[in-house]
């Protein structure tokens, strides 16, 4: 399993790395949306899940999500928003744009592991 974490917080990416390693996965990291799209150009065939922050410099998570779902190469990669954005309308909007899960910061590593497994079809959540 290979996960791409897109978050401008190095601390959040470190926590995500810990969760992915518990699941014996590999983590790729991007500190903003532009960096994520550049990385995806080269690596998209090998990425199983994208964990995407909303509030980032240069290109925010919602803009990235829209670009991902508009591009036939990227649209099948599941995306989970991992963000402080907790307004109901923002959650609904992200799901409508194609996110399959939404995790609000702060979270526990256990919650993150559970949600990652659900996104990958290994938990109680299925996106059929």
Chimera marker file (.cmm) of the C-alpha trace (Angstrom):
<marker_set name="trace">
<marker id="1" x="0.000" y="0.000" z="0.000" r="1" g="1" b="0" radius="0.5"/>
<marker id="2" x="1.282" y="3.437" z="-0.935" r="1" g="1" b="0" radius="0.5"/>
<marker id="3" x="-0.295" y="6.581" z="0.498" r="1" g="1" b="0" radius="0.5"/>
<marker id="4" x="0.243" y="10.197" z="-0.513" r="1" g="1" b="0" radius="0.5"/>
<marker id="5" x="-0.100" y="12.686" z="2.357" r="1" g="1" b="0" radius="0.5"/>
<marker id="6" x="-0.705" y="16.266" z="1.228" r="1" g="1" b="0" radius="0.5"/>
<marker id="7" x="-0.446" y="18.624" z="4.196" r="1" g="1" b="0" radius="0.5"/>
<marker id="8" x="1.530" y="21.791" z="4.888" r="1" g="1" b="0" radius="0.5"/>
<marker id="9" x="2.143" y="20.633" z="8.481" r="1" g="1" b="0" radius="0.5"/>
<marker id="10" x="5.247" y="18.486" z="8.860" r="1" g="1" b="0" radius="0.5"/>
<marker id="11" x="3.903" y="17.310" z="12.238" r="1" g="1" b="0" radius="0.5"/>
<marker id="12" x="0.667" y="16.018" z="10.709" r="1" g="1" b="0" radius="0.5"/>
<marker id="13" x="2.630" y="14.253" z="7.964" r="1" g="1" b="0" radius="0.5"/>
<marker id="14" x="4.782" y="12.636" z="10.662" r="1" g="1" b="0" radius="0.5"/>
<marker id="15" x="1.681" y="11.340" z="12.471" r="1" g="1" b="0" radius="0.5"/>
<marker id="16" x="0.284" y="10.035" z="9.187" r="1" g="1" b="0" radius="0.5"/>
<marker id="17" x="3.632" y="8.352" z="8.463" r="1" g="1" b="0" radius="0.5"/>
<marker id="18" x="3.359" y="6.505" z="11.784" r="1" g="1" b="0" radius="0.5"/>
<marker id="19" x="-0.120" y="5.231" z="10.942" r="1" g="1" b="0" radius="0.5"/>
<marker id="20" x="0.868" y="4.137" z="7.438" r="1" g="1" b="0" radius="0.5"/>
<marker id="21" x="3.936" y="2.325" z="8.795" r="1" g="1" b="0" radius="0.5"/>
<marker id="22" x="1.751" y="0.447" z="11.315" r="1" g="1" b="0" radius="0.5"/>
<marker id="23" x="-0.161" y="-0.812" z="8.271" r="1" g="1" b="0" radius="0.5"/>
<marker id="24" x="3.129" y="-1.795" z="6.550" r="1" g="1" b="0" radius="0.5"/>
<marker id="25" x="2.594" y="0.861" z="3.909" r="1" g="1" b="0" radius="0.5"/>
<marker id="26" x="4.802" y="3.418" z="2.207" r="1" g="1" b="0" radius="0.5"/>
<marker id="27" x="4.190" y="7.150" z="2.483" r="1" g="1" b="0" radius="0.5"/>
<marker id="28" x="4.859" y="9.831" z="-0.095" r="1" g="1" b="0" radius="0.5"/>
<marker id="29" x="4.617" y="13.416" z="1.129" r="1" g="1" b="0" radius="0.5"/>
<marker id="30" x="3.726" y="16.770" z="-0.387" r="1" g="1" b="0" radius="0.5"/>
<marker id="31" x="3.592" y="20.044" z="1.530" r="1" g="1" b="0" radius="0.5"/>
<marker id="32" x="1.004" y="21.702" z="-0.732" r="1" g="1" b="0" radius="0.5"/>
<marker id="33" x="-1.314" y="21.053" z="-3.636" r="1" g="1" b="0" radius="0.5"/>
<marker id="34" x="1.128" y="22.077" z="-6.372" r="1" g="1" b="0" radius="0.5"/>
<marker id="35" x="3.771" y="19.699" z="-5.033" r="1" g="1" b="0" radius="0.5"/>
<marker id="36" x="1.148" y="16.940" z="-4.813" r="1" g="1" b="0" radius="0.5"/>
<marker id="37" x="0.085" y="17.336" z="-8.442" r="1" g="1" b="0" radius="0.5"/>
<marker id="38" x="3.714" y="17.342" z="-9.577" r="1" g="1" b="0" radius="0.5"/>
<marker id="39" x="4.377" y="14.159" z="-7.614" r="1" g="1" b="0" radius="0.5"/>
<marker id="40" x="1.222" y="12.536" z="-8.993" r="1" g="1" b="0" radius="0.5"/>
<marker id="41" x="2.355" y="13.176" z="-12.563" r="1" g="1" b="0" radius="0.5"/>
<marker id="42" x="5.182" y="10.676" z="-11.969" r="1" g="1" b="0" radius="0.5"/>
<marker id="43" x="3.745" y="8.359" z="-9.317" r="1" g="1" b="0" radius="0.5"/>
<marker id="44" x="-0.033" y="8.147" z="-9.795" r="1" g="1" b="0" radius="0.5"/>
<marker id="45" x="-0.001" y="4.519" z="-10.951" r="1" g="1" b="0" radius="0.5"/>
<marker id="46" x="1.541" y="3.476" z="-7.640" r="1" g="1" b="0" radius="0.5"/>
<marker id="47" x="-0.628" y="5.446" z="-5.196" r="1" g="1" b="0" radius="0.5"/>
<marker id="48" x="-3.486" y="3.640" z="-3.444" r="1" g="1" b="0" radius="0.5"/>
<marker id="49" x="-4.857" y="6.505" z="-1.333" r="1" g="1" b="0" radius="0.5"/>
<marker id="50" x="-4.479" y="10.279" z="-0.992" r="1" g="1" b="0" radius="0.5"/>
<marker id="51" x="-4.853" y="11.978" z="2.401" r="1" g="1" b="0" radius="0.5"/>
<marker id="52" x="-5.573" y="15.618" z="1.627" r="1" g="1" b="0" radius="0.5"/>
<marker id="53" x="-5.578" y="18.698" z="3.858" r="1" g="1" b="0" radius="0.5"/>
<marker id="54" x="-7.930" y="21.541" z="2.947" r="1" g="1" b="0" radius="0.5"/>
<marker id="55" x="-6.055" y="24.654" z="4.115" r="1" g="1" b="0" radius="0.5"/>
<marker id="56" x="-2.685" y="24.872" z="2.366" r="1" g="1" b="0" radius="0.5"/>
<marker id="57" x="-0.687" y="27.557" z="0.580" r="1" g="1" b="0" radius="0.5"/>
<marker id="58" x="-0.495" y="27.857" z="-3.217" r="1" g="1" b="0" radius="0.5"/>
<marker id="59" x="-3.317" y="25.395" z="-3.984" r="1" g="1" b="0" radius="0.5"/>
<marker id="60" x="-5.833" y="24.361" z="-1.337" r="1" g="1" b="0" radius="0.5"/>
<marker id="61" x="-7.198" y="20.875" z="-0.849" r="1" g="1" b="0" radius="0.5"/>
<marker id="62" x="-10.586" y="21.516" z="-2.432" r="1" g="1" b="0" radius="0.5"/>
<marker id="63" x="-8.896" y="22.856" z="-5.576" r="1" g="1" b="0" radius="0.5"/>
<marker id="64" x="-6.636" y="19.779" z="-5.613" r="1" g="1" b="0" radius="0.5"/>
<marker id="65" x="-9.625" y="17.463" z="-5.144" r="1" g="1" b="0" radius="0.5"/>
<marker id="66" x="-11.426" y="19.064" z="-8.109" r="1" g="1" b="0" radius="0.5"/>
<marker id="67" x="-8.321" y="18.682" z="-10.289" r="1" g="1" b="0" radius="0.5"/>
<marker id="68" x="-7.883" y="15.045" z="-9.237" r="1" g="1" b="0" radius="0.5"/>
<marker id="69" x="-11.458" y="14.121" z="-10.057" r="1" g="1" b="0" radius="0.5"/>
<marker id="70" x="-11.343" y="15.973" z="-13.386" r="1" g="1" b="0" radius="0.5"/>
<marker id="71" x="-8.253" y="14.068" z="-14.576" r="1" g="1" b="0" radius="0.5"/>
<marker id="72" x="-8.887" y="10.541" z="-15.873" r="1" g="1" b="0" radius="0.5"/>
<marker id="73" x="-5.442" y="9.423" z="-14.650" r="1" g="1" b="0" radius="0.5"/>
<marker id="74" x="-6.124" y="10.401" z="-11.044" r="1" g="1" b="0" radius="0.5"/>
<marker id="75" x="-9.902" y="10.169" z="-10.576" r="1" g="1" b="0" radius="0.5"/>
<marker id="76" x="-9.923" y="6.519" z="-9.458" r="1" g="1" b="0" radius="0.5"/>
<marker id="77" x="-7.462" y="7.137" z="-6.584" r="1" g="1" b="0" radius="0.5"/>
<marker id="78" x="-9.513" y="7.356" z="-3.370" r="1" g="1" b="0" radius="0.5"/>
<marker id="79" x="-9.168" y="10.641" z="-1.469" r="1" g="1" b="0" radius="0.5"/>
<marker id="80" x="-9.757" y="11.206" z="2.231" r="1" g="1" b="0" radius="0.5"/>
<marker id="81" x="-9.842" y="14.772" z="3.480" r="1" g="1" b="0" radius="0.5"/>
<marker id="82" x="-7.808" y="15.159" z="6.692" r="1" g="1" b="0" radius="0.5"/>
<marker id="83" x="-8.435" y="18.701" z="7.845" r="1" g="1" b="0" radius="0.5"/>
<marker id="84" x="-9.547" y="21.156" z="10.509" r="1" g="1" b="0" radius="0.5"/>
<marker id="85" x="-12.429" y="22.240" z="8.255" r="1" g="1" b="0" radius="0.5"/>
<marker id="86" x="-15.399" y="21.019" z="10.260" r="1" g="1" b="0" radius="0.5"/>
<marker id="87" x="-18.307" y="23.035" z="8.867" r="1" g="1" b="0" radius="0.5"/>
<marker id="88" x="-21.037" y="20.709" z="7.685" r="1" g="1" b="0" radius="0.5"/>
<marker id="89" x="-21.279" y="22.431" z="4.292" r="1" g="1" b="0" radius="0.5"/>
<marker id="90" x="-17.541" y="21.957" z="3.683" r="1" g="1" b="0" radius="0.5"/>
<marker id="91" x="-17.787" y="18.255" z="4.523" r="1" g="1" b="0" radius="0.5"/>
<marker id="92" x="-20.761" y="17.847" z="2.191" r="1" g="1" b="0" radius="0.5"/>
<marker id="93" x="-18.969" y="19.792" z="-0.542" r="1" g="1" b="0" radius="0.5"/>
<marker id="94" x="-15.846" y="17.614" z="-0.304" r="1" g="1" b="0" radius="0.5"/>
<marker id="95" x="-17.905" y="14.426" z="-0.505" r="1" g="1" b="0" radius="0.5"/>
<marker id="96" x="-19.851" y="15.816" z="-3.468" r="1" g="1" b="0" radius="0.5"/>
<marker id="97" x="-16.546" y="16.615" z="-5.199" r="1" g="1" b="0" radius="0.5"/>
<marker id="98" x="-15.393" y="13.004" z="-4.790" r="1" g="1" b="0" radius="0.5"/>
<marker id="99" x="-13.743" y="12.538" z="-1.388" r="1" g="1" b="0" radius="0.5"/>
<marker id="100" x="-14.682" y="9.112" z="-0.004" r="1" g="1" b="0" radius="0.5"/>
<marker id="101" x="-13.968" y="9.930" z="3.635" r="1" g="1" b="0" radius="0.5"/>
<marker id="102" x="-13.455" y="12.965" z="5.853" r="1" g="1" b="0" radius="0.5"/>
<marker id="103" x="-11.382" y="13.036" z="9.053" r="1" g="1" b="0" radius="0.5"/>
<marker id="104" x="-11.362" y="16.161" z="11.212" r="1" g="1" b="0" radius="0.5"/>
<marker id="105" x="-8.181" y="17.217" z="13.026" r="1" g="1" b="0" radius="0.5"/>
<marker id="106" x="-7.186" y="16.610" z="15.720" r="1" g="1" b="0" radius="0.5"/>
<marker id="107" x="-7.532" y="12.839" z="15.484" r="1" g="1" b="0" radius="0.5"/>
<marker id="108" x="-5.983" y="9.827" z="17.170" r="1" g="1" b="0" radius="0.5"/>
<marker id="109" x="-3.657" y="7.492" z="15.324" r="1" g="1" b="0" radius="0.5"/>
<marker id="110" x="-6.225" y="4.738" z="15.939" r="1" g="1" b="0" radius="0.5"/>
<marker id="111" x="-8.935" y="6.785" z="14.188" r="1" g="1" b="0" radius="0.5"/>
<marker id="112" x="-6.589" y="7.457" z="11.282" r="1" g="1" b="0" radius="0.5"/>
<marker id="113" x="-5.636" y="3.789" z="10.906" r="1" g="1" b="0" radius="0.5"/>
<marker id="114" x="-9.309" y="2.777" z="10.968" r="1" g="1" b="0" radius="0.5"/>
<marker id="115" x="-10.234" y="5.356" z="8.315" r="1" g="1" b="0" radius="0.5"/>
<marker id="116" x="-7.308" y="4.391" z="6.070" r="1" g="1" b="0" radius="0.5"/>
<marker id="117" x="-8.396" y="0.752" z="6.236" r="1" g="1" b="0" radius="0.5"/>
<marker id="118" x="-11.984" y="1.748" z="5.453" r="1" g="1" b="0" radius="0.5"/>
<marker id="119" x="-10.846" y="3.790" z="2.446" r="1" g="1" b="0" radius="0.5"/>
<marker id="120" x="-8.907" y="0.818" z="1.127" r="1" g="1" b="0" radius="0.5"/>
<marker id="121" x="-11.868" y="-1.514" z="1.580" r="1" g="1" b="0" radius="0.5"/>
<marker id="122" x="-10.319" y="-3.327" z="4.539" r="1" g="1" b="0" radius="0.5"/>
<marker id="123" x="-12.666" y="-1.980" z="7.207" r="1" g="1" b="0" radius="0.5"/>
<marker id="124" x="-16.379" y="-1.463" z="7.613" r="1" g="1" b="0" radius="0.5"/>
<marker id="125" x="-16.633" y="1.136" z="4.821" r="1" g="1" b="0" radius="0.5"/>
<marker id="126" x="-17.095" y="0.188" z="1.189" r="1" g="1" b="0" radius="0.5"/>
<marker id="127" x="-17.235" y="2.663" z="-1.672" r="1" g="1" b="0" radius="0.5"/>
<marker id="128" x="-19.074" y="0.587" z="-4.262" r="1" g="1" b="0" radius="0.5"/>
<link id1="1" id2="2" r="1" g="1" b="0" radius="0.2"/>
<link id1="2" id2="3" r="1" g="1" b="0" radius="0.2"/>
<link id1="3" id2="4" r="1" g="1" b="0" radius="0.2"/>
<link id1="4" id2="5" r="1" g="1" b="0" radius="0.2"/>
<link id1="5" id2="6" r="1" g="1" b="0" radius="0.2"/>
<link id1="6" id2="7" r="1" g="1" b="0" radius="0.2"/>
<link id1="7" id2="8" r="1" g="1" b="0" radius="0.2"/>
<link id1="8" id2="9" r="1" g="1" b="0" radius="0.2"/>
<link id1="9" id2="10" r="1" g="1" b="0" radius="0.2"/>
<link id1="10" id2="11" r="1" g="1" b="0" radius="0.2"/>
<link id1="11" id2="12" r="1" g="1" b="0" radius="0.2"/>
<link id1="12" id2="13" r="1" g="1" b="0" radius="0.2"/>
<link id1="13" id2="14" r="1" g="1" b="0" radius="0.2"/>
<link id1="14" id2="15" r="1" g="1" b="0" radius="0.2"/>
<link id1="15" id2="16" r="1" g="1" b="0" radius="0.2"/>
<link id1="16" id2="17" r="1" g="1" b="0" radius="0.2"/>
<link id1="17" id2="18" r="1" g="1" b="0" radius="0.2"/>
<link id1="18" id2="19" r="1" g="1" b="0" radius="0.2"/>
<link id1="19" id2="20" r="1" g="1" b="0" radius="0.2"/>
<link id1="20" id2="21" r="1" g="1" b="0" radius="0.2"/>
<link id1="21" id2="22" r="1" g="1" b="0" radius="0.2"/>
<link id1="22" id2="23" r="1" g="1" b="0" radius="0.2"/>
<link id1="23" id2="24" r="1" g="1" b="0" radius="0.2"/>
<link id1="24" id2="25" r="1" g="1" b="0" radius="0.2"/>
<link id1="25" id2="26" r="1" g="1" b="0" radius="0.2"/>
<link id1="26" id2="27" r="1" g="1" b="0" radius="0.2"/>
<link id1="27" id2="28" r="1" g="1" b="0" radius="0.2"/>
<link id1="28" id2="29" r="1" g="1" b="0" radius="0.2"/>
<link id1="29" id2="30" r="1" g="1" b="0" radius="0.2"/>
<link id1="30" id2="31" r="1" g="1" b="0" radius="0.2"/>
<link id1="31" id2="32" r="1" g="1" b="0" radius="0.2"/>
<link id1="32" id2="33" r="1" g="1" b="0" radius="0.2"/>
<link id1="33" id2="34" r="1" g="1" b="0" radius="0.2"/>
<link id1="34" id2="35" r="1" g="1" b="0" radius="0.2"/>
<link id1="35" id2="36" r="1" g="1" b="0" radius="0.2"/>
<link id1="36" id2="37" r="1" g="1" b="0" radius="0.2"/>
<link id1="37" id2="38" r="1" g="1" b="0" radius="0.2"/>
<link id1="38" id2="39" r="1" g="1" b="0" radius="0.2"/>
<link id1="39" id2="40" r="1" g="1" b="0" radius="0.2"/>
<link id1="40" id2="41" r="1" g="1" b="0" radius="0.2"/>
<link id1="41" id2="42" r="1" g="1" b="0" radius="0.2"/>
<link id1="42" id2="43" r="1" g="1" b="0" radius="0.2"/>
<link id1="43" id2="44" r="1" g="1" b="0" radius="0.2"/>
<link id1="44" id2="45" r="1" g="1" b="0" radius="0.2"/>
<link id1="45" id2="46" r="1" g="1" b="0" radius="0.2"/>
<link id1="46" id2="47" r="1" g="1" b="0" radius="0.2"/>
<link id1="47" id2="48" r="1" g="1" b="0" radius="0.2"/>
<link id1="48" id2="49" r="1" g="1" b="0" radius="0.2"/>
<link id1="49" id2="50" r="1" g="1" b="0" radius="0.2"/>
<link id1="50" id2="51" r="1" g="1" b="0" radius="0.2"/>
<link id1="51" id2="52" r="1" g="1" b="0" radius="0.2"/>
<link id1="52" id2="53" r="1" g="1" b="0" radius="0.2"/>
<link id1="53" id2="54" r="1" g="1" b="0" radius="0.2"/>
<link id1="54" id2="55" r="1" g="1" b="0" radius="0.2"/>
<link id1="55" id2="56" r="1" g="1" b="0" radius="0.2"/>
<link id1="56" id2="57" r="1" g="1" b="0" radius="0.2"/>
<link id1="57" id2="58" r="1" g="1" b="0" radius="0.2"/>
<link id1="58" id2="59" r="1" g="1" b="0" radius="0.2"/>
<link id1="59" id2="60" r="1" g="1" b="0" radius="0.2"/>
<link id1="60" id2="61" r="1" g="1" b="0" radius="0.2"/>
<link id1="61" id2="62" r="1" g="1" b="0" radius="0.2"/>
<link id1="62" id2="63" r="1" g="1" b="0" radius="0.2"/>
<link id1="63" id2="64" r="1" g="1" b="0" radius="0.2"/>
<link id1="64" id2="65" r="1" g="1" b="0" radius="0.2"/>
<link id1="65" id2="66" r="1" g="1" b="0" radius="0.2"/>
<link id1="66" id2="67" r="1" g="1" b="0" radius="0.2"/>
<link id1="67" id2="68" r="1" g="1" b="0" radius="0.2"/>
<link id1="68" id2="69" r="1" g="1" b="0" radius="0.2"/>
<link id1="69" id2="70" r="1" g="1" b="0" radius="0.2"/>
<link id1="70" id2="71" r="1" g="1" b="0" radius="0.2"/>
<link id1="71" id2="72" r="1" g="1" b="0" radius="0.2"/>
<link id1="72" id2="73" r="1" g="1" b="0" radius="0.2"/>
<link id1="73" id2="74" r="1" g="1" b="0" radius="0.2"/>
<link id1="74" id2="75" r="1" g="1" b="0" radius="0.2"/>
<link id1="75" id2="76" r="1" g="1" b="0" radius="0.2"/>
<link id1="76" id2="77" r="1" g="1" b="0" radius="0.2"/>
<link id1="77" id2="78" r="1" g="1" b="0" radius="0.2"/>
<link id1="78" id2="79" r="1" g="1" b="0" radius="0.2"/>
<link id1="79" id2="80" r="1" g="1" b="0" radius="0.2"/>
<link id1="80" id2="81" r="1" g="1" b="0" radius="0.2"/>
<link id1="81" id2="82" r="1" g="1" b="0" radius="0.2"/>
<link id1="82" id2="83" r="1" g="1" b="0" radius="0.2"/>
<link id1="83" id2="84" r="1" g="1" b="0" radius="0.2"/>
<link id1="84" id2="85" r="1" g="1" b="0" radius="0.2"/>
<link id1="85" id2="86" r="1" g="1" b="0" radius="0.2"/>
<link id1="86" id2="87" r="1" g="1" b="0" radius="0.2"/>
<link id1="87" id2="88" r="1" g="1" b="0" radius="0.2"/>
<link id1="88" id2="89" r="1" g="1" b="0" radius="0.2"/>
<link id1="89" id2="90" r="1" g="1" b="0" radius="0.2"/>
<link id1="90" id2="91" r="1" g="1" b="0" radius="0.2"/>
<link id1="91" id2="92" r="1" g="1" b="0" radius="0.2"/>
<link id1="92" id2="93" r="1" g="1" b="0" radius="0.2"/>
<link id1="93" id2="94" r="1" g="1" b="0" radius="0.2"/>
<link id1="94" id2="95" r="1" g="1" b="0" radius="0.2"/>
<link id1="95" id2="96" r="1" g="1" b="0" radius="0.2"/>
<link id1="96" id2="97" r="1" g="1" b="0" radius="0.2"/>
<link id1="97" id2="98" r="1" g="1" b="0" radius="0.2"/>
<link id1="98" id2="99" r="1" g="1" b="0" radius="0.2"/>
<link id1="99" id2="100" r="1" g="1" b="0" radius="0.2"/>
<link id1="100" id2="101" r="1" g="1" b="0" radius="0.2"/>
<link id1="101" id2="102" r="1" g="1" b="0" radius="0.2"/>
<link id1="102" id2="103" r="1" g="1" b="0" radius="0.2"/>
<link id1="103" id2="104" r="1" g="1" b="0" radius="0.2"/>
<link id1="104" id2="105" r="1" g="1" b="0" radius="0.2"/>
<link id1="105" id2="106" r="1" g="1" b="0" radius="0.2"/>
<link id1="106" id2="107" r="1" g="1" b="0" radius="0.2"/>
<link id1="107" id2="108" r="1" g="1" b="0" radius="0.2"/>
<link id1="108" id2="109" r="1" g="1" b="0" radius="0.2"/>
<link id1="109" id2="110" r="1" g="1" b="0" radius="0.2"/>
<link id1="110" id2="111" r="1" g="1" b="0" radius="0.2"/>
<link id1="111" id2="112" r="1" g="1" b="0" radius="0.2"/>
<link id1="112" id2="113" r="1" g="1" b="0" radius="0.2"/>
<link id1="113" id2="114" r="1" g="1" b="0" radius="0.2"/>
<link id1="114" id2="115" r="1" g="1" b="0" radius="0.2"/>
<link id1="115" id2="116" r="1" g="1" b="0" radius="0.2"/>
<link id1="116" id2="117" r="1" g="1" b="0" radius="0.2"/>
<link id1="117" id2="118" r="1" g="1" b="0" radius="0.2"/>
<link id1="118" id2="119" r="1" g="1" b="0" radius="0.2"/>
<link id1="119" id2="120" r="1" g="1" b="0" radius="0.2"/>
<link id1="120" id2="121" r="1" g="1" b="0" radius="0.2"/>
<link id1="121" id2="122" r="1" g="1" b="0" radius="0.2"/>
<link id1="122" id2="123" r="1" g="1" b="0" radius="0.2"/>
<link id1="123" id2="124" r="1" g="1" b="0" radius="0.2"/>
<link id1="124" id2="125" r="1" g="1" b="0" radius="0.2"/>
<link id1="125" id2="126" r="1" g="1" b="0" radius="0.2"/>
<link id1="126" id2="127" r="1" g="1" b="0" radius="0.2"/>
<link id1="127" id2="128" r="1" g="1" b="0" radius="0.2"/>
</marker_set>
